[in-house]
């Protein structure tokens, strides 16, 4: 039994959203937690669900899939620390940038009074995410669950998941793209060599997919439309404003623009809180991109001097702006990339909009729809205006991508804010709060590390046990020094005017617990190490301070203990190095040392001289936007302390507007082809969040998808009915014989189309009691397997007659329960075993049933002449020999047709591409009569029936 639920605070509230996949109510998987960026406390409803979650998966690195992940970690650290989390390595890396950028725009990270976390928190929690590769099968829960990520083609490293549990096969594909982009491969539903669907993905129990459809126009035409708009705006001397998702489609847009400009002197500006970090990270994942893009990297990899300029996503290809107001001073044609697809309050794109939308030469090009609903989203407002204006421009027809329209409207900014510096008591209170939070985090780290060291203590403690006797003679001076090393035991004091808590923070940063880890890492890496000998060391440590790095064999009851690190693959270690490198980049203290003190000016100047101007500007931007204690600020309404505080703040826009769908999402035609190829039993459709409730029906992706698949099923059923009537009226079809066992098979194979709504669980594979016959598998007893006598028919088929007895085992059965129901005997934990039964014993039981008249129709059932399942393949040459043996005149004539007595024509036909003339159906053409039924009986004798 499988359950799928979209979790939200309430049915009509989508401020937070996550998918819950439940298997037999035993294993629960949480997927893609998101948050709309307004109230962080909206995520608190997830606490009750997290207590039951077994693991978490992340499908993409954009805020609509990962926006609520770190917020859950900060709000529920104890719960999240015990749940394993999985994603691909690019999602692990780019998710850090996406989260930092998104939380900074929402005001809960960075030097803001409303911040509830720091950059280091994002890094530490992403370090706990376990990276996977494409097509890497991960076995979990003692082999009960097998989980495999596949390329989704929507974002760099984005995945759709294949989750298998016994007979249930679930494909969770919340967002994917079937067409190939300029830098990504298409979704891996089909084999690149044959074009057929992957065998592991065929006939899934459930396919879960999105209904936010992409454009039906080809990617090539949409790219041409986009570049034509860019060229027209630049030729007019205007600015092209491109709001985009930083870790998502920004990489696609930048690559298109860079390839199109070909080094032309057109400035390309980039606005983001995290600088060019996304480009630095993306350049490390070329192997996750298309092979064509990877070829452009070959010159650089070979050491060509011109290779650096050809490197995709080189940070030098964009110009950073420290503040969006610099756009006013930069006149002339330009291209401006700004983070934040929704253009909401706090996004860099919304700030760029204020400075560029009042210029008639400016063109705003939307490339994606909103991701978190349309409430309060300027993106939704702009798209609706473009759609109506473009539809009117084209005479009432649905507009195509790339239609440019003049946009002249007033945008309300009532809920917008601006940032002001904290001063006086507010500044001191904020600094005190941040220092206290850091101190508590460091204390928690020390306690966690000490507990870990206690658990990992081995025989080394026994070697030093003789020295423990000397601890009782510790002098008062030594005890004082030990207390000073432990901040929890130190007494508050004032030293040179410094606060005692600041001293405790400095002591924690050099705590002996972390020094031990540093020593171990240095020894393993064969790095030089200096050890300072003090009077606090034990006698043996003071006499022999150097730690031996010699290999020591460890043995247990089974022999020598194998060191896993010695057999670790190189790519796994490289993945860890990349993660650690990203952590170092984000944890860097901009302009400060590790204790928060200003670095020496001489060393600082030397380091600055080694950086390029862009790198220096990038570090300055990171320090200004992400360093929590660097010029702290607070957000106040735009109307605060204003002469016009009683009037609504408005933004009058007068510029060009267009929409070109470059979101990398599957269109309705490709969706239909993939679903038809996979043939899922159940299709779960996620709601379309990119539209308003009052939007026109033609924009509702959910309604469109449902109508298309329902019409497709009706057409298919009509075609099958026509084929069945034609087959039964003209000739004998072996497919009709094979389908005789159950006339309802065609109806049962009909795909169920289910629309998913918020907080309404969808149950698959169960009836009223939650149990379905397809939820179970029957295991054969060993004695039964040994007794099977296989009979080979044709070349590739073997059959065996089975006599057995079906036993049901339920490990959770309660024999003491008085009133028992069917669910007590048969439930998801039940096991079905077919045990060996002798043929004689089976016949005796059947005969006894007939004699005792316990089953009135037993004799009829034993001798029934109803439809059976025919197995086998009839070859026309073998049929000819059989007919000749029965004195019929049979001979082959034109095109492999077997003619019998110059009256009947027998041939083979193939209805699908997977069949051939050798494996197709038998067709008998000719007049109905005695000869027809005799030949039909001859054919039936050549088949095996079960």
N, C-alpha and C positions, 0 to 999 in steps of 0.2 A: 504494500500500500504506500502511495506517495501523496504527500500534501504540499501544496504551494500556496504561499500567502504573501501579500504585499503589506508590510507593516508600516503604519502611519499613526500619529497621535490620535486621530479620529478619522472617520470616513471622509469628511470633507476637507481635512487639513493635510497638506502635503509639505509642511515645513521640514519634516524629516521623513526619510523613506528608506526601506531596506527590503530585500527579498529573503524569505525563509523557506528553505527546502527541507522537508521532513520525510524520513524513511521509516515507516512502521512505528512512528512516534518514539523511536529509540535513538536515531541519529539525526541531528538537526544541524543544518549548514546555513549560516548567515552570509548573504552575498550583497556587496556593493552598498554599504550604508552611506547615505547622502544627507545633506543639510542645506537649507536655502539661504543661510547666512544672516538671519535676522535675530532670533532669540536663542542663545545657546542652551537655555534650560528646556527647550522643546525636546531635546534628545533624552531627557530623563525617563520618558516612558519605556525606553529600551531595557531598563534594568531587569524587569521581570523576564524578558525574553533571553537576555544574556546568561541568566542562571541556567538555562537549559541548552544553550548553544554548544556544540562540540567542536566546530571549527569555522573559520571565516575565510572567504575567498574574495579577491578583488579583480575585477574584469578589465578595468581601464584606469588610467591615471588622471582623468579629468574630474572636476568637482562633482559632476552629476553622479559619479560612481564611487568617489573616494572622499567626498567633502565631509562626511560625518565620522570617518574612521578615527582620526586623532582626537576628535571631540569625545568619542566614546572612551578612548584610552585615558583622557584627562579626567573625565567625570567618574569613570569606574575602573580605576587602575588595578585593583585587586582581582576583579573579574576578568579583565582583558589580559592580564599577565598569565592566566592559566589556559587561554584559548589559543591553539595553534592557528597561524594566519599564513595564507599562501597567495603568491602572485608571481608573475614573471619578473625577471631582473630589471627590464626597462620600467615597469610599473613601480618597482621598488625605488628606483632612482628618480624618475621623473615625478613620482608621486610626492616626493619631498618638496620639490619646487612648486608643484601645483598647490599643495596644501599650504605652504608658507605664503604664496602669493594670494591665495583665496582668503586665508584667515587674516592676513594683513589688510586686505580691502574690506573685510567684514568688521575690523576693529578689535579682534580678540587676540592679536599677536603683534609684537613690535613695541616701539616706544609710545604706547597709548595708555591712558589711564584705565581704559576698559579691558586691557589685555589680561587674559587668564592663563597664558602659556608663553613659552619662549621657543626660539628656534631649536635649542638643544633638546627640548621635549619631543619635537617632531622627529629629530634624528634618532633619538633613543628608541622610540616606538617603532620606527620603520626598520631599525636594526633587528627587531624581533620577527619581521616578516621573512618567511622562508622562500627563497627564489626557486622558480621552476623553469624548465625549458619547454618549448613547444613539443608536443607529442610525447612528453615524459609521463609515463604511467606511474601514479603514486598510489600505493596500496596502504589503506588505513584501517584501523579498528579490527585488527587481527584478520585481515583479508576480506572483511565484509563489504568494504567500499573500495572501488578503484576509480580514481579521479585523474583525468587527462586534459591539459589545456591545449587548445588549438588556436592557430592564428585567426583573428577576427577581421583583420584588414581595415579596421576603423581608426585605431591609434597605434602609435609605436609600442609594440609589446602587448597590445590589447588582445584579449582572448575570449573565446567561447569555450564552455566546459562540457566535457562528456563525463557523466557520473554514472557508474554502474553498480548496482547492488542486486546480486542474484539474477533474476530474470528481468529486472527493471533497468531500463537504459534511458537516462535523462540527458537531454541536450539543453543546456542553459546558455542562450545566446541573446543577451539583452540589447546589444548593438553591434552590427557587423556590416560589411560591405562586400558585395560580390564582384564589383568591378575593380580593376587595378588602378591605383593612383600613381602620381609621378614619383613617389618614393616608397610606397608600400605594396606588398603583394596582396592579392585578393584573399578573401576568407577561404580556408582550406577545407571546405565541404567536399570538393571534387578533387580527384587525382589530377595532378599536372600532366601526367604522361598519357593517361587514357581518356580523361574527361568524364569518367564515371564516378559516382559518389563513393567515398571511402567505405569499405566493407564494415568497419567498426561503427559507422554512423547510420547504416541502413536500418529501417524499421525500428526507430526508437519508440519507447513507450510514450514519451512526452517530448515535444519540442516547444521550448519557451522562447518567444522572440518579440521584438518591439514592433510597433505600428507607426512610429515616426518615420514616414517614408521619405526617401530622397527623390531627386528629380529624375524623370524618365528620359531626359535628354542625355546623350552620351557624354562621357567625361571629356572627350576631346573637344566637343562643341562648347561645353560649359567653360572649359579652360580658355577657348578662343574668345568667348563672350567676355569673360573676366578681364583678359589682357586688352581687349579692345576698349573697355571702359577705362582701364588704367591709362592707356595711350591717349585717349581723347581728353581726359582730365589734365594730364601732364602737358599736352600740346596747348591747352587753354591757359596754362600757367597756374593751375590750381593744385590743391592738395587732395590726396586720396587717403581717406580715413578707413582703416581696416580693424574693427574690433574683433578679437579672436580669443580662442582658448589657448593658454600658454603651452601646456603639455599635450595638446591635441592637434587641431588643424592648423595651428600657426606654422608648424614645420612644413606642411604642404604648401601654404601660401608663400612662405619665404622662398622655398625652392622654385616655385613657378616664377616669382618676380625676379629672382636672381638669374635664372636661366634666360629670361626674356630681356632683361636690361643689357646683359653681356658687357658689363663694365662701363655702361653709359654714365656720364656725370650727373646722375639723378640721386639726390640724397635720400637714403632710406633710414628713417628714425624709428627708434624702438623705445616704448614706454612700458616699464614694469617695475615692481617693487624689488624683484630679485635680480635685476640686471640681466646679464647675458648667461646666467648659469644654465638655463635650459639648452642653449646652443652648445655649451661646453660638454654637457652630459650627453646630448643626442649624438655628438660626433663619436662617442665611444660605442655606439650600438649600430654601426653600419651593417654588421652581419645579420641584424634583425630586419633590415630593409630589403628592397628589391635588388636583384642581381645587377640590373642596369645601373642603378645608382652607385652600387659598390665599385663598378668599373671606373667611375670618375675619381675614385680614391686611389687607384693603382699608381698613378704618377707620383703622388705624395708618399705612398708607402715605399716606392722604389728609390726615393731620395732625390727626385727631380726638384730642381729649384723652383719651378713654376707650380709644383704640386700643391703648395700651401693655398694658393688662390683658388685652386680647383676643389679643395676640400669642402664637401657639403657641410652646411651649417657652421661655417667658420664665423666666430663672433665678430671678426673684423669686417664682415659684410654689412653690418648695421651700425648706426651711430646712436649712442646712448644720450638721453636727455636727463639731466639731474632733476628738473622740475618741468611739468607740462606747460607752465607759463612761458617757457622759452620759445614755444611755437609762434608766439606773437611776433617775435623778433626775426624769425626765419621766414622771410618772404620767398616767393617763387614756387615753382613746381616741386613737389616732394611726396613721398609715400610714408605714411605714419602707421606703424603697427602698434596697437595698444591692447594690453591684456584686459580681459573682461568682456565676454560675449554678450552679457545681459545689459551692459551700460548702467548698472545700478550704482547707488551711492557708494563712494569709496573706490570704485574701479578706476584704473588709469584711463580706460576708454571713456568713461563719463567725464573726466576732467579734460581730456583732449577734445571731447565734443563741445564743451563750453567755449573753447577758443577757436574752433574751426567751423562750427555750423552756421555762423552768421556771414560767411563769405560765399557769394554766389558761385565762385569758381570751385568750391570744395564739393567733392562727391563722396557720400557715405556708401560704402559697398558692404552690405550684409552677406555673409557667407554661411551662416547657420541660424537656426531658429533658437528661441529661448529654451533652456534646459530645465527650469524649475517652475513651470507654469507661467502664466502671463500677468499675474497680479503684481502691479508696481514695477513692471519691466519695461524700460524704454525700448528694448529690442522688439518686444511684442507690439508696441505702439507703432514703431517705425515699419515693421513688416506689414501690419494691417493697412497702414497708409499707402505703402508701396503697392500692395495687392489691389486695393480699390482704385488707385490712380492708374496703374498699368492696365487693369481690366477695362476701365473706361477708355483708355487710350487705344486699346485693341478692339473696340466695338462690342464689349460685353463678353468676350471670350476669356477663358482662363489664361492669364499672362504667362509668357515664357520667361525663362531666366535671362537676365542681362538687359531687360527693358529699363532705360533710365527715365526718371520722371522728376519734375521740379517739386521740391518739398518746401512748403512754407506753412508752418504751424507753430503753436505755442506749447512748450513742454513745461508742465508743472514741476517745481522743485521743492514742494512743501516739506518733504521728509528728508531733504538733503542736509548735510552738515559740512563744516569746515574744521580744520585743525588749528589749534592755538597752543602755544607753549605753556607748560605748567610753571607757576612761580610761587614763591613764598611757602606757606604751609602745605598747599596741595603738592608741591614738588617734594618737600621733605617727607610727607606721608607716603607718597608713591615710592620713593627710594627705600624707605623703611620697609614697606610691604614687599618689595621685590627682594631685598636682602634677606628678610625673614623666610620667604619662600625658597630662596636658594639654599639657605642654611638647613631648612627642613629636608630638602631634597638630598643634600650631601650627607646629612645624618642618616637618612633612610638608606642611602647607598652603602654607607659604612656598615650598618647593621645587616644589610643583605649580604655584603661581601664576607663579613665575619661568620654569618651562619653558613654560607657556602664553604668557607674554609674549614669550619668544624665538620661539615659533612664529608669533605674530601680528605680529612686527616687519616693517615695510614700508619704504617709501622714506624715512620720517622719519630712519632711521639714516644714510642717505646724506647728508642735509642737515647732520647733526651730525658727519660724518666729519672735518671740518677741525678740530674741537675735540678729537678723540681724540689729536692730537699733543701736546696740553698735559698729558695724563694722566701722561706720563713724568716731568714735573717736579713731581709731587705731593709736598708736604712731608711730613715725618715726622708732623707734627701732624695733617694731613688723613688720613693712613693710619690713625692711631690712632682718629680719629673714625669712619672707615668700618668699622673692626673692631668698634667698640662698637655700630654699627648692625646688625651681623650677629652674632647670638648664637653661631653655630657657630664664629666666630673669636675671640670674647671670651675672655679668660683669667679663671679663677675668682678672685674677690676678695670681701672682706667690706666692705660699705658700710653704716655706721650700724647694724650688728648684723643686717642682712638677709641672707638666703641668696642666693647668686649665681644659683641656679636661679629663684628668685622674681623677681629683676631681669631675667633673660632672658625670663621670661613677659611681664613688663610691656613690654619692648622689642619682643617679637614682636607684641603686640597693636597697636602703633603702627608696624609695619614699613612701609617705603616701598612695598612691593608692594601692600598693601591701601589705602594712602593714594592711590595712583594710581587705583585703582578708584573710590574715594570722589570724587575730583576729576572723573572722567569722568561719574559718575552725577549729580553736582551740575550740571555744565554741560548735560547732556542735559535735566535737569528745570528749567533756568533758575533755579536757586536761588543766592542770594548765596554767595560763596566768598572766604575770606581765605587768602592765601598768605604764609607766613613765609619771608623771605629770609635765608639763612645763608651763611657762608663756604664751606660744602661744595658749594654749587651751582656749576655751570659758568659761565663768564663770560657766555655768551649767556643762560642761564636767570636769572642774577642781574640782568642788564641789562633783559631783557624777561620778567618772571615771569608775566605774564598770558597765559593760553591763549586763543587766538581761537576763537570759537564760530561763525564764519562758515561758511556752506555751501560746501563745496569739491567740485567735480565730479571724479569719478574715471572714467577711461576704460580699457578694455581692447581687445582685438582686435575685439570685436563691438560696441563703442560704449560709451555711458555705463553705468556699473555702477548697478544699481537697488538702493536701500535697502529691504530687506524690511520694516523697521519702519514705513515710511511706508504700507504696504498691509496692515498687520496688522489683523485684525478686533478690534472693541472687546471682544467677549466673551472672546477669547483673552487680551487684556491684563488683563481683570478677573479671569480665573482665576488668572493669575500673582500679581496683587495679593492675592487671597485666600490663596494659599499663603504668600506672604511675610508677610502679617499673622498667620497662624497660627504661623509660625516665630518672629515677634517675641513673641507671647504666651507661648510655651513657653520661649524663651531668656531671658526676663526674669529678671534677678538680684534675687531677693526680698530687699529691704532692703540690697543691696550695689550698688556701682558696677561698671563693666565690668572693673575690675582686682581685684575681690574685696574692696575696702576698704569700710568702713562709710561710708554717705553722711552728709552734713552733717545734723545733727538738725533744723535749721531748715527745710531743703528737704524733708526727710522728712516733717515735720509738715504742711507745706503740701500735699504730694502726698496725704497720708492724709486731709486734710480734704476733698479733692475726691471721695473715694470714698464709696460708701454703706457702711453697716455690713456688709452681706452681702459686698460686694467686698473690704472689709478682711479679713473672716474667710476669704474664699476665698484671698486672697494669703497669709495666715498658714498656711492648710492646705497650700497648694502648697509653701511654703518648708519647712515641717516634714516633708513627705513626699517631696519630689522634689529639693530642693537637696542635692547630694552631701556638701558640707562643713558642713552645718548640723546640729549635734548628731548626729554619726555614731553608729550603733547596730550591734549584732550580734544574730543570732538564736540562741537557745539552747533546748534542749528544755524542755518544761513541767516536767519532773521534776528539772531541774538545781537544785542547792543547795536541795533540798526535804527536809523530814523524812520524807516518804512517797515518797522517790525509788525505793524498791524495789517500789512498787505501781503498777499501771497507772492512768493518768489517765483518768477517765471523766466523761461529761456525761449527767446524768439529765434526760431531756426529758419534760415533762408538759404538753401543749398540744393545740390543734386542728390538723388537717392536711387539706389538700385539693389537688386538681390540676385545673387548667383549662388546656387546650391553647391558648395564644395565641402559639405559636412562629412562626406565619406560614409553615407548610410545607404543601405540597400533600397532599390526602387521596387515598385509593385511587380513588374515583370520578372525581375530576377528572383524576387521572393517566391513567386509562384513556381518558377522552374526548380528552385532548390527544394521546396517542400514536396513537389511532385516526385523528385528524384529520391528523396529520403523516405517518403511514405510513412510518416509518423502515425501512430494510432490516435494520438491526441495532440491537438495544436492549441497552445495557450497563448493568447494575445494580450500583451501588456498595454495599458492605456497610453494614449498620445498626450503628452504633457506640453506640447508646443503650441496648443491652441486655447482660445478662450471658450467658455461655455456657450457664448452667443455667436460663435464663429459659424460660417457657412458649412453645409454638409460636405462640400467638395474638399474642404481642408481637413476634415476629420479623418486621420489615417486609420483609426480603429474601424470606423464604419466602412471605409473603402476596402480594407483588407478582408473583412468578414464577408462583404458582398461578393468580392471576387472569388473567394474560395467556395462559398456556397453555390455560386453559379457554376464554378468548375466541377463540383461534385455532381450537380444535376446533369450537366452535359455528359460527364463520364458514365453516369448511371444510364442515361438514355442510349449512349453508344453501346454499352454492354447489353442492354435489352435488345437492340437491333441485331447485334452479333449473335446473341443466343437464339433469336427467332430464325435468323438465316441459317444457322448451323443445324437446328433441329428440323427444319423443313426440307433441306437439300441433301444432307449427308450425315454419316456417323462421325462424330468428333470425339477423339480420345480425351480431349479436355472435358467434354460433357460427362464421359464415363468417370473420370477421376474426381469430378466434383459431386458424384452421386452420394458420397458418405454423408454430407450435410448440405442441404439446400440453402442454409442460411449463412454459409461462409462469406459470400459476397457482401451480405448486409453487415456482418460483424466486422469486416475489414474497412468499413466506411470510417473516415477520419472524423473524430469529434472536434468541433471548433468551439472553444470556450473563451469568453472574454473575462479577464481577471479584473476585479474591482478591489479597492482598498479594504484591508482587514476582513475580507471574505475568503476563507480557505477553500481551495479547490482540491477535491479528493479524487484521485485516480486509482483505479484498480480495486475498488471496494463496492459493496452493496450497502444495505442498511446497517449491517453489523460491522462494516469496514473491512470485509473479507471478500475477495474475488477468486474465482477458480484459477485465473491466470497468474495469481500472485505466488503460486506454489510450483515446485518442481518435484518430480518423482524420481527417487533414487532406486537403482536396481540392486537387489541383494547379490552377494558374491556367488552363492550357489546357483542363483538364477542365471547369472552371466556365464558360469561354467557349463550350464546345461543347454545353452543356445546352440542350435545347429543352423548355420547360415547357408542359404541357398542363393547362388549367384544367378541373376537373370540379366540378359543383355550383356553389356560390358561394364557398366558403372553402377549397377544396382545389386544389393543383396538384401534378402528378407529372411526372417526367422519367426517361427510360430512360438508364442509365449503363453504359458499357463501360469498364472500367479495370483497371489492374494495381496490386496492393498492394506497395509497397516498404517495407522496414524499415531504418531508420537507427539506429545505435548509436554515439554519439560516443566511448564508452569501449571500443569493441571492440579487442581486441588480436590483430592478425593473426599475430604471432609465437608465440602460444601453441600448443603442439602438440596437446594434447587439449582439444577444445572441447565445451562442453555447451550445452543449450538456453538456460541463463541467460546465456551469453556473447553470444547474439544478441538475446534478448528479456529485458529487465529494466526497472525503472521509468524508466530514462533513455532508453529506445527511443522512436523517433518513427515513426508509421505515416502514409505518404503514398500516396493513391490517384492514380495517374498516368493520363493520357488514353490510350485505346486505341481504334483505329478498329473499327467494327463488322465490316468485311470481314476485318480481321486476326484478330478474335476468332473469327469463324466458321471461318476457315481453320485456326486452331489446334485448335478443337474437332473439325473434320472429320479432321484429321491424327491426333488421338488415337484416333478411332474406327477409322480405317484401319489404324493401326499396332497396334491391339489392346492398347494400353498400359493402357487402362481398359476392362474388359470391359462394364461397365454404363453406359458413356458415353452410348450411344444411348438407353438407357432413361431416364437422368437428363434428357436433352434433351427427351424427349417424355413425361415423367412426368405423370400425371394426379392426383397427390396434392394435399393441401390447399394453398391459396395464401392470401395476405392480400388481402382485398377492401377497397378504399378507395372511399368515396363516400357520398352521401346520396340516398336514393330518396324523391321526393315523390309522393304518391298521385295528384295531378292529371296528372303526367307519365306515371305508370304507366298511368293510364286511357287517355291518348292512344295509348300504345304497344299496349295490348290492343285498342282499337278499330281500330287500323291492321291488326291481325291477325284482324279479323272476329270478335272476341269481344264479347259483350254485357256491357258494364261500365258501372255507374252508382253514384252515391253515394246512400246511404240514411241512416238515423238515426245521429247522433253521428259523422259523418265516416267511416263504414264503406263501403268499396268492394266491391260485390257483383258477381261474375263469373258470368254464365249462371245466375243464381239458385241457384248451387250452392256457391260458395266466397265467404267473407267475408274481406276483407283490411283490416287496420287497423294503426295504430301505437300502441305503448305505451311508457311511460317508467318505468324501474325506480328511478331515483335522482332526487334533487331537482335535480341539475345538467342532467338531460335534460328535453326537452319532447316533446309529441306530434309535433312536426315533425322532431326529431332522434332519436327513439326507434327501437326495433326493429320489424321487420315481422312481423306475426302472420297466419298463414293458417289459418282455421278451416273445416272441411268434411271431406268424405269423401276418403280416399286413392283416386286413380285417374289416368287419363291426363290429365284436365284439371289436376289438381294439379301434375303434373310439367311440363306445358307452361307453366303460370303461373310455376312456380319457375324454369324456364329463362329465361323472359322477364325475371324480376327479376335473375337472374345476369348477363344481358347488359348491364344498366344500371350495373354496377359495374366498376371497374378493378382488375386483379389484379397483384400484384408478388410 
